[in-house]
């Protein structure tokens, strides 16, 4: 019998989840966590579980200190206290389960999830070779849930009206024409009758052709609830103004499909991201003891230098508008991005699943960012960005995060496709596939 009393399980510092500042941090922490969760090896049809004892934190007596959200609050916005944060609707939605927190995947819940930032459904559909290649990948993997982000289709009476939360970001936008609304509605209808006929669609679309996402769920699955915004004081049926949020509740977990706003080049985008981070961390704090969270999507952050092919080049990017040092660098690779990402991990007790399953061992002597990125044993990225000097860099920004106690249910997390697929007439981003399984040995 293995004693895991001294293993860094729940007590692992949040910085260890995203930082290579310590020698072999991912090599050790991920390996020990996998052993503690019976995840060292998993072969289909083989019972590899061993009888284990695992001491978990008693949430009533030992818990993380509350997250200081003050640095995430935009100007002119007051912080929400937890007691003041729940409306009657969200109180029912987020109430504690009668049978306690479920650490195991339900047999009836979806087990294969694929997420792809498609960067425009119409544009991708016109690239017949790239589109057919993606459909072949979908057929090969046969996901229970297929998430298509940044579809850039407009909400209308043809696609389905998405009641929006009022936002100043809607001002000055050009509404779609009747022809565009009809075109988008016909396009979705045709897809659901042909390529995706075994799925039903859940979508959150903007009022014009920007952002938005479609969640394709196999018809055999029925969600318990669906939420379209992060603000837990807001009625769940109201959509983010750009369709950035879809939260689907299943029996054993929340699936959060998010398109995180980028920390752009102007002050306004920085404030928008801060507001987003505040709402996200507040939601995660309210839900972390209720049900496991699986968060997927383009989170607009490369968690560390190992997730960037040329960190030095991207760190040189800056704008005349943003003067603070933490705001220097290409959006998604800045210090402020990574600080916000770490706050998200802490608020929800989450782990970066791809890096958890694909650890990279780094010596302390490898302090040079570019050397770290180029000598890593398993670098893989999800998209290409271009700097001001026309230097192209690969980044990993499409991520999958998961609650620590739910990690025992992972079978695999992969970046699908190859870097060769990222070309002008191909894909803009690579899909990410997450496969779950019910552990064969549930005894703790």
Secondary structure as a PSIPRED ss2 file (coil, helix, strand):
# PSIPRED VFORMAT (PSIPRED V4.0)

   1 X C   1.000  0.000  0.000
   2 X E   0.000  0.000  1.000
   3 X E   0.000  0.000  1.000
   4 X C   1.000  0.000  0.000
   5 X C   1.000  0.000  0.000
   6 X C   1.000  0.000  0.000
   7 X C   1.000  0.000  0.000
   8 X C   1.000  0.000  0.000
   9 X C   1.000  0.000  0.000
  10 X C   1.000  0.000  0.000
  11 X C   1.000  0.000  0.000
  12 X C   1.000  0.000  0.000
  13 X C   1.000  0.000  0.000
  14 X C   1.000  0.000  0.000
  15 X H   0.000  1.000  0.000
  16 X H   0.000  1.000  0.000
  17 X H   0.000  1.000  0.000
  18 X H   0.000  1.000  0.000
  19 X C   1.000  0.000  0.000
  20 X C   1.000  0.000  0.000
  21 X C   1.000  0.000  0.000
  22 X C   1.000  0.000  0.000
  23 X C   1.000  0.000  0.000
  24 X C   1.000  0.000  0.000
  25 X H   0.000  1.000  0.000
  26 X H   0.000  1.000  0.000
  27 X H   0.000  1.000  0.000
  28 X H   0.000  1.000  0.000
  29 X H   0.000  1.000  0.000
  30 X H   0.000  1.000  0.000
  31 X H   0.000  1.000  0.000
  32 X H   0.000  1.000  0.000
  33 X H   0.000  1.000  0.000
  34 X H   0.000  1.000  0.000
  35 X H   0.000  1.000  0.000
  36 X H   0.000  1.000  0.000
  37 X C   1.000  0.000  0.000
  38 X C   1.000  0.000  0.000
  39 X C   1.000  0.000  0.000
  40 X C   1.000  0.000  0.000
  41 X C   1.000  0.000  0.000
  42 X C   1.000  0.000  0.000
  43 X C   1.000  0.000  0.000
  44 X C   1.000  0.000  0.000
  45 X C   1.000  0.000  0.000
  46 X C   1.000  0.000  0.000
  47 X C   1.000  0.000  0.000
  48 X C   1.000  0.000  0.000
  49 X C   1.000  0.000  0.000
  50 X C   1.000  0.000  0.000
  51 X C   1.000  0.000  0.000
  52 X E   0.000  0.000  1.000
  53 X E   0.000  0.000  1.000
  54 X C   1.000  0.000  0.000
  55 X C   1.000  0.000  0.000
  56 X C   1.000  0.000  0.000
  57 X C   1.000  0.000  0.000
  58 X C   1.000  0.000  0.000
  59 X C   1.000  0.000  0.000
  60 X C   1.000  0.000  0.000
  61 X C   1.000  0.000  0.000
  62 X C   1.000  0.000  0.000
  63 X C   1.000  0.000  0.000
  64 X C   1.000  0.000  0.000
  65 X C   1.000  0.000  0.000
  66 X C   1.000  0.000  0.000
  67 X C   1.000  0.000  0.000
  68 X C   1.000  0.000  0.000
  69 X C   1.000  0.000  0.000
  70 X H   0.000  1.000  0.000
  71 X H   0.000  1.000  0.000
  72 X H   0.000  1.000  0.000
  73 X C   1.000  0.000  0.000
  74 X C   1.000  0.000  0.000
  75 X C   1.000  0.000  0.000
  76 X C   1.000  0.000  0.000
  77 X C   1.000  0.000  0.000
  78 X C   1.000  0.000  0.000
  79 X C   1.000  0.000  0.000
  80 X C   1.000  0.000  0.000
  81 X C   1.000  0.000  0.000
  82 X C   1.000  0.000  0.000
  83 X C   1.000  0.000  0.000
  84 X C   1.000  0.000  0.000
  85 X C   1.000  0.000  0.000
  86 X C   1.000  0.000  0.000
  87 X C   1.000  0.000  0.000
  88 X H   0.000  1.000  0.000
  89 X H   0.000  1.000  0.000
  90 X H   0.000  1.000  0.000
  91 X H   0.000  1.000  0.000
  92 X H   0.000  1.000  0.000
  93 X H   0.000  1.000  0.000
  94 X C   1.000  0.000  0.000
  95 X C   1.000  0.000  0.000
  96 X C   1.000  0.000  0.000
  97 X C   1.000  0.000  0.000
  98 X C   1.000  0.000  0.000
  99 X C   1.000  0.000  0.000
 100 X C   1.000  0.000  0.000
 101 X C   1.000  0.000  0.000
 102 X C   1.000  0.000  0.000
 103 X C   1.000  0.000  0.000
 104 X C   1.000  0.000  0.000
 105 X C   1.000  0.000  0.000
 106 X C   1.000  0.000  0.000
 107 X C   1.000  0.000  0.000
 108 X C   1.000  0.000  0.000
 109 X C   1.000  0.000  0.000
 110 X C   1.000  0.000  0.000
 111 X C   1.000  0.000  0.000
 112 X E   0.000  0.000  1.000
 113 X E   0.000  0.000  1.000
 114 X E   0.000  0.000  1.000
 115 X E   0.000  0.000  1.000
 116 X E   0.000  0.000  1.000
 117 X E   0.000  0.000  1.000
 118 X C   1.000  0.000  0.000
 119 X C   1.000  0.000  0.000
 120 X C   1.000  0.000  0.000
 121 X H   0.000  1.000  0.000
 122 X H   0.000  1.000  0.000
 123 X H   0.000  1.000  0.000
 124 X H   0.000  1.000  0.000
 125 X H   0.000  1.000  0.000
 126 X H   0.000  1.000  0.000
 127 X C   1.000  0.000  0.000
 128 X H   0.000  1.000  0.000
 129 X H   0.000  1.000  0.000
 130 X H   0.000  1.000  0.000
 131 X H   0.000  1.000  0.000
 132 X H   0.000  1.000  0.000
 133 X H   0.000  1.000  0.000
 134 X H   0.000  1.000  0.000
 135 X H   0.000  1.000  0.000
 136 X H   0.000  1.000  0.000
 137 X H   0.000  1.000  0.000
 138 X H   0.000  1.000  0.000
 139 X H   0.000  1.000  0.000
 140 X H   0.000  1.000  0.000
 141 X H   0.000  1.000  0.000
 142 X C   1.000  0.000  0.000
 143 X C   1.000  0.000  0.000
 144 X C   1.000  0.000  0.000
 145 X E   0.000  0.000  1.000
 146 X E   0.000  0.000  1.000
 147 X E   0.000  0.000  1.000
 148 X E   0.000  0.000  1.000
 149 X E   0.000  0.000  1.000
 150 X C   1.000  0.000  0.000
 151 X C   1.000  0.000  0.000
 152 X C   1.000  0.000  0.000
 153 X C   1.000  0.000  0.000
 154 X E   0.000  0.000  1.000
 155 X C   1.000  0.000  0.000
 156 X C   1.000  0.000  0.000
 157 X C   1.000  0.000  0.000
 158 X C   1.000  0.000  0.000
 159 X C   1.000  0.000  0.000
 160 X C   1.000  0.000  0.000
 161 X C   1.000  0.000  0.000
 162 X C   1.000  0.000  0.000
 163 X C   1.000  0.000  0.000
 164 X E   0.000  0.000  1.000
 165 X C   1.000  0.000  0.000
 166 X C   1.000  0.000  0.000
 167 X C   1.000  0.000  0.000
 168 X H   0.000  1.000  0.000
 169 X H   0.000  1.000  0.000
 170 X H   0.000  1.000  0.000
 171 X C   1.000  0.000  0.000
 172 X C   1.000  0.000  0.000
 173 X C   1.000  0.000  0.000
 174 X C   1.000  0.000  0.000
 175 X C   1.000  0.000  0.000
 176 X C   1.000  0.000  0.000
 177 X C   1.000  0.000  0.000
 178 X H   0.000  1.000  0.000
 179 X H   0.000  1.000  0.000
 180 X H   0.000  1.000  0.000
 181 X H   0.000  1.000  0.000
 182 X H   0.000  1.000  0.000
 183 X H   0.000  1.000  0.000
 184 X H   0.000  1.000  0.000
 185 X H   0.000  1.000  0.000
 186 X H   0.000  1.000  0.000
 187 X H   0.000  1.000  0.000
 188 X H   0.000  1.000  0.000
 189 X H   0.000  1.000  0.000
 190 X H   0.000  1.000  0.000
 191 X H   0.000  1.000  0.000
 192 X H   0.000  1.000  0.000
 193 X H   0.000  1.000  0.000
 194 X C   1.000  0.000  0.000
 195 X C   1.000  0.000  0.000
 196 X C   1.000  0.000  0.000
 197 X C   1.000  0.000  0.000
 198 X C   1.000  0.000  0.000
 199 X E   0.000  0.000  1.000
 200 X E   0.000  0.000  1.000
 201 X E   0.000  0.000  1.000
 202 X E   0.000  0.000  1.000
 203 X E   0.000  0.000  1.000
 204 X E   0.000  0.000  1.000
 205 X C   1.000  0.000  0.000
 206 X E   0.000  0.000  1.000
 207 X C   1.000  0.000  0.000
 208 X C   1.000  0.000  0.000
 209 X C   1.000  0.000  0.000
 210 X C   1.000  0.000  0.000
 211 X C   1.000  0.000  0.000
 212 X C   1.000  0.000  0.000
 213 X E   0.000  0.000  1.000
 214 X E   0.000  0.000  1.000
 215 X E   0.000  0.000  1.000
 216 X E   0.000  0.000  1.000
 217 X E   0.000  0.000  1.000
 218 X E   0.000  0.000  1.000
 219 X C   1.000  0.000  0.000
 220 X C   1.000  0.000  0.000
 221 X C   1.000  0.000  0.000
 222 X C   1.000  0.000  0.000
 223 X C   1.000  0.000  0.000
 224 X C   1.000  0.000  0.000
 225 X E   0.000  0.000  1.000
 226 X E   0.000  0.000  1.000
 227 X E   0.000  0.000  1.000
 228 X C   1.000  0.000  0.000
 229 X C   1.000  0.000  0.000
 230 X C   1.000  0.000  0.000
 231 X C   1.000  0.000  0.000
 232 X C   1.000  0.000  0.000
 233 X C   1.000  0.000  0.000
 234 X C   1.000  0.000  0.000
 235 X C   1.000  0.000  0.000
 236 X C   1.000  0.000  0.000
 237 X C   1.000  0.000  0.000
 238 X C   1.000  0.000  0.000
 239 X E   0.000  0.000  1.000
 240 X C   1.000  0.000  0.000
 241 X C   1.000  0.000  0.000
 242 X C   1.000  0.000  0.000
 243 X C   1.000  0.000  0.000
 244 X C   1.000  0.000  0.000
 245 X E   0.000  0.000  1.000
 246 X E   0.000  0.000  1.000
 247 X E   0.000  0.000  1.000
 248 X E   0.000  0.000  1.000
 249 X E   0.000  0.000  1.000
 250 X C   1.000  0.000  0.000
 251 X C   1.000  0.000  0.000
 252 X C   1.000  0.000  0.000
 253 X E   0.000  0.000  1.000
 254 X E   0.000  0.000  1.000
 255 X E   0.000  0.000  1.000
 256 X E   0.000  0.000  1.000
 257 X E   0.000  0.000  1.000
 258 X E   0.000  0.000  1.000
 259 X C   1.000  0.000  0.000
 260 X C   1.000  0.000  0.000
 261 X C   1.000  0.000  0.000
 262 X C   1.000  0.000  0.000
 263 X C   1.000  0.000  0.000
 264 X C   1.000  0.000  0.000
 265 X C   1.000  0.000  0.000
 266 X C   1.000  0.000  0.000
 267 X H   0.000  1.000  0.000
 268 X H   0.000  1.000  0.000
 269 X H   0.000  1.000  0.000
 270 X H   0.000  1.000  0.000
 271 X H   0.000  1.000  0.000
 272 X H   0.000  1.000  0.000
 273 X H   0.000  1.000  0.000
 274 X H   0.000  1.000  0.000
 275 X H   0.000  1.000  0.000
 276 X H   0.000  1.000  0.000
 277 X H   0.000  1.000  0.000
 278 X H   0.000  1.000  0.000
 279 X H   0.000  1.000  0.000
 280 X H   0.000  1.000  0.000
 281 X H   0.000  1.000  0.000
 282 X H   0.000  1.000  0.000
 283 X H   0.000  1.000  0.000
 284 X H   0.000  1.000  0.000
 285 X H   0.000  1.000  0.000
 286 X H   0.000  1.000  0.000
 287 X H   0.000  1.000  0.000
 288 X C   1.000  0.000  0.000
 289 X C   1.000  0.000  0.000
 290 X C   1.000  0.000  0.000
 291 X C   1.000  0.000  0.000
 292 X E   0.000  0.000  1.000
 293 X E   0.000  0.000  1.000
 294 X E   0.000  0.000  1.000
 295 X E   0.000  0.000  1.000
 296 X E   0.000  0.000  1.000
 297 X E   0.000  0.000  1.000
 298 X E   0.000  0.000  1.000
 299 X C   1.000  0.000  0.000
 300 X C   1.000  0.000  0.000
 301 X C   1.000  0.000  0.000
 302 X C   1.000  0.000  0.000
 303 X C   1.000  0.000  0.000
 304 X C   1.000  0.000  0.000
 305 X H   0.000  1.000  0.000
 306 X H   0.000  1.000  0.000
 307 X H   0.000  1.000  0.000
 308 X E   0.000  0.000  1.000
 309 X C   1.000  0.000  0.000
 310 X C   1.000  0.000  0.000
 311 X H   0.000  1.000  0.000
 312 X H   0.000  1.000  0.000
 313 X H   0.000  1.000  0.000
 314 X H   0.000  1.000  0.000
 315 X H   0.000  1.000  0.000
 316 X C   1.000  0.000  0.000
 317 X C   1.000  0.000  0.000
 318 X C   1.000  0.000  0.000
 319 X C   1.000  0.000  0.000
 320 X C   1.000  0.000  0.000
 321 X C   1.000  0.000  0.000
 322 X C   1.000  0.000  0.000
 323 X C   1.000  0.000  0.000
 324 X C   1.000  0.000  0.000
 325 X H   0.000  1.000  0.000
 326 X H   0.000  1.000  0.000
 327 X H   0.000  1.000  0.000
 328 X C   1.000  0.000  0.000
 329 X C   1.000  0.000  0.000
 330 X C   1.000  0.000  0.000
 331 X C   1.000  0.000  0.000
 332 X C   1.000  0.000  0.000
 333 X C   1.000  0.000  0.000
 334 X C   1.000  0.000  0.000
 335 X H   0.000  1.000  0.000
 336 X H   0.000  1.000  0.000
 337 X H   0.000  1.000  0.000
 338 X H   0.000  1.000  0.000
 339 X H   0.000  1.000  0.000
 340 X H   0.000  1.000  0.000
 341 X H   0.000  1.000  0.000
 342 X H   0.000  1.000  0.000
 343 X H   0.000  1.000  0.000
 344 X H   0.000  1.000  0.000
 345 X H   0.000  1.000  0.000
 346 X H   0.000  1.000  0.000
 347 X H   0.000  1.000  0.000
 348 X H   0.000  1.000  0.000
 349 X C   1.000  0.000  0.000
 350 X E   0.000  0.000  1.000
 351 X E   0.000  0.000  1.000
 352 X E   0.000  0.000  1.000
 353 X H   0.000  1.000  0.000
 354 X H   0.000  1.000  0.000
 355 X H   0.000  1.000  0.000
 356 X H   0.000  1.000  0.000
 357 X H   0.000  1.000  0.000
 358 X C   1.000  0.000  0.000
 359 X C   1.000  0.000  0.000
 360 X C   1.000  0.000  0.000
 361 X C   1.000  0.000  0.000
 362 X C   1.000  0.000  0.000
 363 X C   1.000  0.000  0.000
 364 X C   1.000  0.000  0.000
 365 X C   1.000  0.000  0.000
 366 X C   1.000  0.000  0.000
 367 X C   1.000  0.000  0.000
 368 X C   1.000  0.000  0.000
 369 X H   0.000  1.000  0.000
 370 X H   0.000  1.000  0.000
 371 X H   0.000  1.000  0.000
 372 X H   0.000  1.000  0.000
 373 X H   0.000  1.000  0.000
 374 X H   0.000  1.000  0.000
 375 X H   0.000  1.000  0.000
 376 X C   1.000  0.000  0.000
 377 X C   1.000  0.000  0.000
 378 X C   1.000  0.000  0.000
 379 X C   1.000  0.000  0.000
 380 X C   1.000  0.000  0.000
 381 X C   1.000  0.000  0.000
 382 X C   1.000  0.000  0.000
 383 X E   0.000  0.000  1.000
 384 X E   0.000  0.000  1.000
 385 X E   0.000  0.000  1.000
 386 X E   0.000  0.000  1.000
 387 X C   1.000  0.000  0.000
 388 X C   1.000  0.000  0.000
 389 X C   1.000  0.000  0.000
 390 X C   1.000  0.000  0.000
 391 X C   1.000  0.000  0.000
 392 X E   0.000  0.000  1.000
 393 X E   0.000  0.000  1.000
 394 X E   0.000  0.000  1.000
 395 X E   0.000  0.000  1.000
 396 X C   1.000  0.000  0.000
 397 X C   1.000  0.000  0.000
 398 X E   0.000  0.000  1.000
 399 X E   0.000  0.000  1.000
 400 X E   0.000  0.000  1.000
 401 X E   0.000  0.000  1.000
 402 X E   0.000  0.000  1.000
 403 X E   0.000  0.000  1.000
 404 X H   0.000  1.000  0.000
 405 X H   0.000  1.000  0.000
 406 X H   0.000  1.000  0.000
 407 X H   0.000  1.000  0.000
 408 X H   0.000  1.000  0.000
 409 X H   0.000  1.000  0.000
 410 X E   0.000  0.000  1.000
 411 X E   0.000  0.000  1.000
 412 X E   0.000  0.000  1.000
 413 X E   0.000  0.000  1.000
 414 X E   0.000  0.000  1.000
 415 X E   0.000  0.000  1.000
 416 X C   1.000  0.000  0.000
 417 X C   1.000  0.000  0.000
 418 X C   1.000  0.000  0.000
 419 X H   0.000  1.000  0.000
 420 X H   0.000  1.000  0.000
 421 X H   0.000  1.000  0.000
 422 X C   1.000  0.000  0.000
 423 X C   1.000  0.000  0.000
 424 X C   1.000  0.000  0.000
 425 X C   1.000  0.000  0.000
 426 X C   1.000  0.000  0.000
 427 X C   1.000  0.000  0.000
 428 X C   1.000  0.000  0.000
 429 X E   0.000  0.000  1.000
 430 X C   1.000  0.000  0.000
 431 X C   1.000  0.000  0.000
 432 X E   0.000  0.000  1.000
 433 X E   0.000  0.000  1.000
 434 X E   0.000  0.000  1.000
 435 X E   0.000  0.000  1.000
 436 X E   0.000  0.000  1.000
 437 X C   1.000  0.000  0.000
 438 X C   1.000  0.000  0.000
 439 X C   1.000  0.000  0.000
 440 X C   1.000  0.000  0.000
 441 X C   1.000  0.000  0.000
 442 X C   1.000  0.000  0.000
 443 X C   1.000  0.000  0.000
 444 X C   1.000  0.000  0.000
